[in-house]
């Protein structure tokens, strides 16, 4: 079976965070203590790059990856020496003033960082004020080494007052290099009552295949390889590939492409699969990763997935092969 060569390595460096957002998908908080060590990070990067020369970008996320402090700087520099681009995903707690944001971004970019992602929204704003985010986008705008900054905002209708999406988009129009700053909305799921989406104005129904799966290599703080970078990956053993080791990385990555369920997720996506195995039931409108949680954590759905016949399995494989051949053209 042809495989999709990974282009991105995502290191979930910790689930420790300066915030404790009520609906954090990974339940991150200041109480979590485990952080990847610099030796682990360098081993992951060097092994993955040697095994898969196709990898071009390393993403450091969490939790809050900036809590790694000097180790994060060393890791970014290590990537730069290997010719790899880097991106960090942060809540922006360090942007307390424009000067502070400028100094930290300069430190990051002087060591090789090129892309910056910031997460914010109603839950985040309880811990990190919007002024921090404004300081960061202004500081990033002034730094020529930053090639792109994405601010991802919780998409919800209960902001009650000044909507951060509107405020940040207005601020972004004033930036000198507006073209490298993207203010995007992201659906926010209530993980305590998963059938509740914080925005009910539009139907969130992603009916194509899930391209989060096979999108790259993901490693969590405990050294586990994950099949995707989505919200469902830590809630089901189906999306866990086992412990990272130098000797088993290639084998474990390739094994995914012999898993009919993962091929099915890639070609059809979780919502389509739910509709196919539950033809008479009504599926609630939610985030795509929430459909995946429904599919892979409910015993009745798992039983139906295990019972798929050879005809459907062959159709899935054929669809995947056609998709890959189209992708490689």
C-alpha positions as a Markdown table, in Angstrom:
| # | Residue | x | y | z |
|---|---|---|---|---|
| 1 | Unk | 0.0 | 0.0 | 0.0 |
| 2 | Unk | 1.3 | 3.4 | -1.0 |
| 3 | Unk | 1.8 | 5.7 | 2.0 |
| 4 | Unk | 1.5 | 9.5 | 2.4 |
| 5 | Unk | 5.0 | 10.7 | 3.4 |
| 6 | Unk | 4.7 | 13.1 | 6.3 |
| 7 | Unk | 5.7 | 16.7 | 5.9 |
| 8 | Unk | 5.0 | 18.0 | 9.4 |
| 9 | Unk | 6.3 | 16.8 | 12.7 |
| 10 | Unk | 4.1 | 18.0 | 15.6 |
| 11 | Unk | 5.5 | 17.8 | 19.1 |
| 12 | Unk | 2.9 | 18.2 | 21.8 |
| 13 | Unk | 5.6 | 19.2 | 24.3 |
| 14 | Unk | 3.5 | 19.3 | 27.4 |
| 15 | Unk | -0.1 | 19.5 | 28.7 |
| 16 | Unk | 1.1 | 22.0 | 31.3 |
| 17 | Unk | -0.4 | 25.5 | 30.6 |
| 18 | Unk | -0.6 | 28.9 | 32.2 |
| 19 | Unk | -4.3 | 28.6 | 31.7 |
| 20 | Unk | -6.9 | 26.1 | 32.7 |
| 21 | Unk | -9.6 | 26.6 | 30.1 |
| 22 | Unk | -12.9 | 25.0 | 31.0 |
| 23 | Unk | -13.3 | 23.2 | 27.7 |
| 24 | Unk | -9.7 | 22.5 | 26.8 |
| 25 | Unk | -9.6 | 19.4 | 24.6 |
| 26 | Unk | -6.5 | 18.0 | 26.5 |
| 27 | Unk | -7.5 | 19.2 | 29.9 |
| 28 | Unk | -4.4 | 21.3 | 30.2 |
| 29 | Unk | -3.6 | 23.2 | 33.3 |
| 30 | Unk | -0.8 | 24.6 | 35.5 |
| 31 | Unk | -1.0 | 21.5 | 37.6 |
| 32 | Unk | 0.4 | 19.2 | 34.8 |
| 33 | Unk | 4.1 | 18.7 | 35.4 |
| 34 | Unk | 5.5 | 16.7 | 32.5 |
| 35 | Unk | 7.5 | 18.6 | 29.8 |
| 36 | Unk | 9.5 | 17.0 | 27.0 |
| 37 | Unk | 13.2 | 17.3 | 27.7 |
| 38 | Unk | 15.6 | 18.9 | 25.2 |
| 39 | Unk | 17.2 | 15.5 | 24.7 |
| 40 | Unk | 13.9 | 13.9 | 23.9 |
| 41 | Unk | 13.0 | 16.7 | 21.5 |
| 42 | Unk | 16.3 | 16.4 | 19.6 |
| 43 | Unk | 15.9 | 12.6 | 19.4 |
| 44 | Unk | 12.4 | 12.9 | 18.0 |
| 45 | Unk | 13.4 | 15.6 | 15.5 |
| 46 | Unk | 16.6 | 13.9 | 14.3 |
| 47 | Unk | 15.0 | 10.4 | 14.0 |
| 48 | Unk | 11.9 | 11.6 | 12.2 |
| 49 | Unk | 13.9 | 13.7 | 9.8 |
| 50 | Unk | 16.3 | 10.9 | 9.0 |
| 51 | Unk | 13.5 | 8.4 | 8.6 |
| 52 | Unk | 11.3 | 10.8 | 6.6 |
| 53 | Unk | 13.3 | 13.4 | 4.6 |
| 54 | Unk | 9.9 | 14.7 | 3.4 |
| 55 | Unk | 9.4 | 16.5 | 6.7 |
| 56 | Unk | 9.8 | 20.2 | 6.2 |
| 57 | Unk | 8.2 | 21.8 | 9.3 |
| 58 | Unk | 8.3 | 21.1 | 13.0 |
| 59 | Unk | 5.4 | 22.5 | 15.2 |
| 60 | Unk | 5.9 | 23.0 | 18.9 |
| 61 | Unk | 2.5 | 23.0 | 20.7 |
| 62 | Unk | 0.9 | 21.9 | 24.0 |
| 63 | Unk | -0.4 | 22.9 | 26.5 |
| 64 | Unk | 1.8 | 25.9 | 26.4 |
| 65 | Unk | 5.1 | 25.1 | 24.7 |
| 66 | Unk | 6.8 | 28.4 | 25.8 |
| 67 | Unk | 6.9 | 26.9 | 29.3 |
| 68 | Unk | 9.9 | 24.9 | 28.0 |
| 69 | Unk | 11.8 | 28.2 | 28.2 |
| 70 | Unk | 15.4 | 27.8 | 27.0 |
| 71 | Unk | 14.8 | 24.3 | 25.8 |
| 72 | Unk | 12.3 | 25.7 | 23.3 |
| 73 | Unk | 14.9 | 28.1 | 22.0 |
| 74 | Unk | 17.4 | 25.3 | 21.7 |
| 75 | Unk | 14.9 | 23.1 | 19.9 |
| 76 | Unk | 14.1 | 25.8 | 17.4 |
| 77 | Unk | 17.8 | 26.4 | 16.8 |
| 78 | Unk | 18.3 | 22.7 | 16.4 |
| 79 | Unk | 15.6 | 22.6 | 13.7 |
| 80 | Unk | 17.2 | 25.6 | 11.9 |
| 81 | Unk | 20.5 | 23.8 | 11.7 |
| 82 | Unk | 18.7 | 20.9 | 10.0 |
| 83 | Unk | 17.1 | 23.1 | 7.5 |
| 84 | Unk | 13.6 | 22.7 | 9.0 |
| 85 | Unk | 11.0 | 25.5 | 9.4 |
| 86 | Unk | 9.4 | 25.9 | 12.8 |
| 87 | Unk | 6.1 | 27.1 | 14.2 |
| 88 | Unk | 4.9 | 27.5 | 17.8 |
| 89 | Unk | 1.4 | 27.4 | 19.1 |
| 90 | Unk | 0.8 | 29.5 | 22.2 |
| 91 | Unk | -1.9 | 31.2 | 24.2 |
| 92 | Unk | 0.1 | 34.5 | 24.2 |
| 93 | Unk | 0.6 | 34.8 | 27.9 |
| 94 | Unk | 4.0 | 36.4 | 27.3 |
| 95 | Unk | 2.7 | 39.4 | 25.3 |
| 96 | Unk | 2.1 | 41.6 | 28.3 |
| 97 | Unk | 3.5 | 44.7 | 26.5 |
| 98 | Unk | 4.5 | 45.5 | 23.0 |
| 99 | Unk | 8.2 | 45.7 | 24.1 |
| 100 | Unk | 8.0 | 42.3 | 25.8 |
| 101 | Unk | 6.3 | 40.7 | 22.8 |
| 102 | Unk | 8.9 | 42.3 | 20.5 |
| 103 | Unk | 11.8 | 41.0 | 22.6 |
| 104 | Unk | 10.5 | 37.5 | 22.8 |
| 105 | Unk | 9.6 | 37.2 | 19.1 |
| 106 | Unk | 13.1 | 38.5 | 18.3 |
| 107 | Unk | 14.6 | 35.8 | 20.5 |
| 108 | Unk | 12.5 | 33.2 | 18.7 |
| 109 | Unk | 13.2 | 34.4 | 15.2 |
| 110 | Unk | 17.0 | 34.9 | 15.9 |
| 111 | Unk | 17.1 | 31.2 | 16.6 |
| 112 | Unk | 15.1 | 30.3 | 13.4 |
| 113 | Unk | 11.3 | 30.6 | 14.1 |
| 114 | Unk | 9.3 | 31.6 | 11.1 |
| 115 | Unk | 5.6 | 31.0 | 12.0 |
| 116 | Unk | 3.5 | 31.9 | 15.0 |
| 117 | Unk | 0.1 | 30.6 | 16.0 |
| 118 | Unk | -1.9 | 32.1 | 18.8 |
| 119 | Unk | -5.1 | 30.7 | 20.4 |
| 120 | Unk | -7.6 | 32.9 | 22.1 |
| 121 | Unk | -11.4 | 33.3 | 22.8 |
| 122 | Unk | -13.8 | 33.4 | 25.7 |
| 123 | Unk | -12.3 | 30.6 | 27.8 |
| 124 | Unk | -8.7 | 31.8 | 27.0 |
| 125 | Unk | -9.5 | 35.4 | 27.9 |
| 126 | Unk | -10.1 | 34.5 | 31.5 |
| 127 | Unk | -6.4 | 33.9 | 31.7 |
| 128 | Unk | -4.8 | 35.9 | 28.9 |
| 129 | Unk | -6.2 | 39.4 | 28.1 |
| 130 | Unk | -6.8 | 40.4 | 24.6 |
| 131 | Unk | -4.3 | 43.2 | 24.9 |
| 132 | Unk | -1.6 | 40.5 | 25.0 |
| 133 | Unk | -2.8 | 39.2 | 21.6 |
| 134 | Unk | -2.8 | 42.7 | 20.1 |
| 135 | Unk | 0.7 | 43.3 | 21.3 |
| 136 | Unk | 1.8 | 40.0 | 19.7 |
| 137 | Unk | 0.3 | 40.6 | 16.3 |
| 138 | Unk | 1.8 | 44.1 | 16.3 |
| 139 | Unk | 5.2 | 42.9 | 17.4 |
| 140 | Unk | 5.1 | 40.1 | 14.8 |
| 141 | Unk | 4.2 | 42.6 | 12.1 |
| 142 | Unk | 7.4 | 44.5 | 12.9 |
| 143 | Unk | 9.6 | 41.4 | 12.7 |
| 144 | Unk | 10.6 | 40.6 | 9.1 |
| 145 | Unk | 11.6 | 37.1 | 10.0 |
| 146 | Unk | 8.1 | 36.1 | 10.9 |
| 147 | Unk | 6.6 | 34.8 | 7.6 |
| 148 | Unk | 3.1 | 34.1 | 9.0 |
| 149 | Unk | 1.0 | 34.6 | 12.1 |
| 150 | Unk | -2.3 | 32.9 | 12.7 |
| 151 | Unk | -4.6 | 33.9 | 15.5 |
| 152 | Unk | -7.2 | 31.2 | 16.1 |
| 153 | Unk | -10.3 | 32.4 | 18.0 |
| 154 | Unk | -13.0 | 30.3 | 19.6 |
| 155 | Unk | -16.1 | 30.6 | 17.4 |
| 156 | Unk | -19.0 | 31.0 | 19.6 |
| 157 | Unk | -22.1 | 33.3 | 20.1 |
| 158 | Unk | -21.9 | 34.0 | 23.8 |
| 159 | Unk | -19.2 | 36.7 | 24.0 |
| 160 | Unk | -21.6 | 39.2 | 25.6 |
| 161 | Unk | -20.1 | 42.5 | 24.5 |
| 162 | Unk | -17.0 | 43.2 | 22.5 |
| 163 | Unk | -16.3 | 40.3 | 20.2 |
| 164 | Unk | -12.6 | 39.6 | 20.1 |
| 165 | Unk | -12.9 | 38.4 | 16.4 |
| 166 | Unk | -14.1 | 41.9 | 15.4 |
| 167 | Unk | -11.6 | 43.7 | 17.5 |
| 168 | Unk | -8.6 | 41.7 | 16.2 |
| 169 | Unk | -9.7 | 41.9 | 12.6 |
| 170 | Unk | -9.9 | 45.7 | 13.0 |
| 171 | Unk | -6.5 | 45.8 | 14.5 |
| 172 | Unk | -5.1 | 43.6 | 11.7 |
| 173 | Unk | -6.2 | 46.1 | 9.1 |
| 174 | Unk | -3.8 | 48.6 | 10.6 |
| 175 | Unk | -0.8 | 46.4 | 10.3 |
| 176 | Unk | 2.0 | 47.3 | 7.8 |
| 177 | Unk | 2.3 | 43.7 | 6.6 |
| 178 | Unk | -1.4 | 42.7 | 6.7 |
| 179 | Unk | -0.9 | 39.9 | 4.2 |
| 180 | Unk | 1.1 | 37.7 | 6.7 |
| 181 | Unk | -1.5 | 37.9 | 9.5 |
| 182 | Unk | -4.6 | 35.7 | 9.5 |
| 183 | Unk | -7.4 | 36.0 | 12.1 |
| 184 | Unk | -9.5 | 32.8 | 11.9 |
| 185 | Unk | -12.5 | 31.4 | 13.7 |
| 186 | Unk | -12.4 | 27.9 | 15.1 |
| 187 | Unk | -15.4 | 25.9 | 16.4 |
| 188 | Unk | -15.2 | 25.5 | 20.2 |
| 189 | Unk | -16.6 | 22.2 | 21.6 |
| 190 | Unk | -18.0 | 21.7 | 25.1 |
| 191 | Unk | -16.1 | 18.6 | 26.1 |
| 192 | Unk | -18.2 | 18.0 | 29.2 |
| 193 | Unk | -21.4 | 17.9 | 27.1 |
| 194 | Unk | -19.9 | 17.0 | 23.7 |
| 195 | Unk | -23.1 | 17.4 | 21.8 |
| 196 | Unk | -23.1 | 21.2 | 22.5 |
| 197 | Unk | -21.2 | 23.4 | 20.1 |
| 198 | Unk | -20.7 | 27.0 | 21.2 |
| 199 | Unk | -21.9 | 28.3 | 17.9 |
| 200 | Unk | -25.3 | 27.1 | 16.7 |
| 201 | Unk | -25.8 | 29.5 | 13.8 |
| 202 | Unk | -24.5 | 27.2 | 11.1 |
| 203 | Unk | -24.2 | 23.5 | 10.6 |
| 204 | Unk | -20.7 | 22.1 | 11.1 |
| 205 | Unk | -20.9 | 19.2 | 8.7 |
| 206 | Unk | -17.6 | 18.3 | 7.1 |
| 207 | Unk | -18.6 | 15.7 | 4.6 |
| 208 | Unk | -15.3 | 15.1 | 2.9 |
| 209 | Unk | -12.5 | 12.9 | 4.1 |
| 210 | Unk | -10.5 | 13.8 | 7.2 |
| 211 | Unk | -7.0 | 15.1 | 6.2 |
| 212 | Unk | -5.9 | 15.5 | 9.8 |
| 213 | Unk | -5.1 | 11.8 | 9.7 |
| 214 | Unk | -1.9 | 11.0 | 7.8 |
| 215 | Unk | -1.1 | 14.7 | 7.9 |
| 216 | Unk | 2.2 | 14.2 | 9.6 |
| 217 | Unk | 3.8 | 12.7 | 12.7 |
| 218 | Unk | 2.5 | 13.6 | 16.1 |
| 219 | Unk | 4.2 | 12.8 | 19.4 |
| 220 | Unk | 2.6 | 13.6 | 22.8 |
| 221 | Unk | 4.4 | 14.5 | 26.1 |
| 222 | Unk | 4.5 | 10.8 | 27.1 |
| 223 | Unk | 6.3 | 9.8 | 23.9 |
| 224 | Unk | 3.3 | 8.2 | 22.2 |
| 225 | Unk | 2.9 | 8.4 | 18.5 |
| 226 | Unk | -0.5 | 9.7 | 17.4 |
| 227 | Unk | -2.4 | 9.2 | 14.1 |
| 228 | Unk | -3.7 | 12.8 | 13.9 |
| 229 | Unk | -3.4 | 16.2 | 15.4 |
| 230 | Unk | -7.1 | 16.5 | 16.0 |
| 231 | Unk | -9.1 | 16.8 | 19.2 |
| 232 | Unk | -10.0 | 13.1 | 19.3 |
| 233 | Unk | -6.5 | 11.7 | 19.4 |
| 234 | Unk | -6.1 | 11.4 | 23.1 |
| 235 | Unk | -9.5 | 9.9 | 23.8 |
| 236 | Unk | -9.3 | 6.6 | 21.9 |
| 237 | Unk | -6.7 | 3.9 | 21.5 |
| 238 | Unk | -7.6 | 3.7 | 17.8 |
| 239 | Unk | -5.6 | 6.8 | 17.1 |
| 240 | Unk | -2.5 | 5.9 | 19.2 |
| 241 | Unk | 0.3 | 4.0 | 17.4 |
| 242 | Unk | 2.4 | 3.1 | 20.5 |
| 243 | Unk | 5.5 | 4.4 | 22.1 |
| 244 | Unk | 8.1 | 6.2 | 20.0 |
| 245 | Unk | 11.3 | 4.4 | 19.4 |
| 246 | Unk | 14.0 | 4.9 | 16.8 |
| 247 | Unk | 13.7 | 1.3 | 15.7 |
| 248 | Unk | 9.9 | 1.2 | 15.4 |
| 249 | Unk | 9.0 | 4.6 | 14.0 |
| 250 | Unk | 8.9 | 3.6 | 10.3 |
| 251 | Unk | 7.1 | 0.4 | 11.0 |
| 252 | Unk | 4.5 | 2.0 | 13.2 |
| 253 | Unk | 3.9 | 4.8 | 10.8 |
| 254 | Unk | 3.5 | 2.5 | 7.8 |
| 255 | Unk | 1.1 | 0.2 | 9.8 |
| 256 | Unk | -1.5 | 2.9 | 9.7 |
| 257 | Unk | -1.9 | 2.4 | 5.9 |
| 258 | Unk | -2.9 | -1.3 | 6.5 |
| 259 | Unk | -5.7 | -0.2 | 8.9 |
| 260 | Unk | -8.9 | -0.1 | 7.0 |
| 261 | Unk | -10.6 | 2.2 | 9.5 |
| 262 | Unk | -7.9 | 4.8 | 9.2 |
| 263 | Unk | -8.1 | 4.6 | 5.4 |
| 264 | Unk | -11.9 | 5.1 | 5.7 |
| 265 | Unk | -11.5 | 8.1 | 8.0 |
| 266 | Unk | -9.1 | 9.6 | 5.4 |
| 267 | Unk | -11.3 | 9.0 | 2.4 |
| 268 | Unk | -14.8 | 9.6 | 3.8 |
| 269 | Unk | -14.4 | 11.4 | 7.2 |
| 270 | Unk | -16.2 | 10.5 | 10.5 |
| 271 | Unk | -19.5 | 12.1 | 9.7 |
| 272 | Unk | -20.0 | 10.1 | 6.5 |
| 273 | Unk | -18.9 | 6.9 | 8.3 |
| 274 | Unk | -21.4 | 7.5 | 11.0 |
| 275 | Unk | -24.2 | 8.1 | 8.5 |
| 276 | Unk | -23.2 | 4.9 | 6.7 |
| 277 | Unk | -23.2 | 2.6 | 9.7 |
| 278 | Unk | -26.2 | 4.3 | 11.4 |
| 279 | Unk | -28.4 | 4.8 | 8.4 |
| 280 | Unk | -31.6 | 5.5 | 10.3 |
| 281 | Unk | -30.3 | 7.5 | 13.2 |
| 282 | Unk | -30.0 | 11.3 | 13.3 |
| 283 | Unk | -26.5 | 12.6 | 13.9 |
| 284 | Unk | -26.2 | 15.8 | 15.9 |
| 285 | Unk | -24.5 | 18.8 | 14.3 |
| 286 | Unk | -21.1 | 19.2 | 15.9 |
| 287 | Unk | -17.4 | 19.8 | 15.3 |
| 288 | Unk | -15.8 | 17.2 | 12.9 |
| 289 | Unk | -13.5 | 15.9 | 15.7 |
| 290 | Unk | -16.6 | 15.4 | 17.8 |
| 291 | Unk | -18.0 | 13.2 | 15.2 |
| 292 | Unk | -14.8 | 11.2 | 15.4 |
| 293 | Unk | -15.1 | 10.9 | 19.2 |
| 294 | Unk | -18.7 | 9.6 | 18.7 |
| 295 | Unk | -17.5 | 7.1 | 16.1 |
| 296 | Unk | -14.5 | 5.8 | 18.0 |
| 297 | Unk | -15.6 | 5.8 | 21.6 |
| 298 | Unk | -19.2 | 4.5 | 21.5 |
| 299 | Unk | -19.3 | 0.7 | 21.8 |
| 300 | Unk | -22.3 | 0.3 | 19.4 |
| 301 | Unk | -20.4 | 2.2 | 16.7 |
| 302 | Unk | -17.1 | 0.3 | 17.3 |
| 303 | Unk | -19.0 | -3.0 | 17.0 |
| 304 | Unk | -20.4 | -1.9 | 13.6 |
| 305 | Unk | -17.0 | -0.8 | 12.4 |
| 306 | Unk | -15.6 | -4.2 | 13.3 |
| 307 | Unk | -18.3 | -5.9 | 11.2 |
| 308 | Unk | -17.7 | -4.1 | 7.9 |
| 309 | Unk | -17.7 | -6.6 | 5.0 |
| 310 | Unk | -15.0 | -7.3 | 2.4 |
| 311 | Unk | -16.9 | -5.5 | -0.3 |
| 312 | Unk | -16.9 | -2.2 | 1.6 |
| 313 | Unk | -13.3 | -2.7 | 2.6 |
| 314 | Unk | -12.3 | -3.2 | -1.0 |
| 315 | Unk | -14.2 | 0.0 | -1.9 |
| 316 | Unk | -12.4 | 2.0 | 0.8 |
| 317 | Unk | -9.0 | 0.7 | -0.4 |
| 318 | Unk | -9.8 | 1.5 | -4.0 |
| 319 | Unk | -11.0 | 5.0 | -3.1 |
| 320 | Unk | -7.8 | 5.6 | -1.1 |
| 321 | Unk | -5.6 | 4.4 | -4.0 |
| 322 | Unk | -7.4 | 6.7 | -6.5 |
| 323 | Unk | -7.0 | 9.6 | -4.0 |
| 324 | Unk | -3.3 | 9.0 | -3.6 |
| 325 | Unk | -2.6 | 8.7 | -7.3 |
| 326 | Unk | -4.5 | 12.0 | -7.8 |
| 327 | Unk | -2.5 | 13.6 | -5.0 |
| 328 | Unk | 0.8 | 12.5 | -6.6 |
| 329 | Unk | 0.0 | 13.9 | -10.1 |
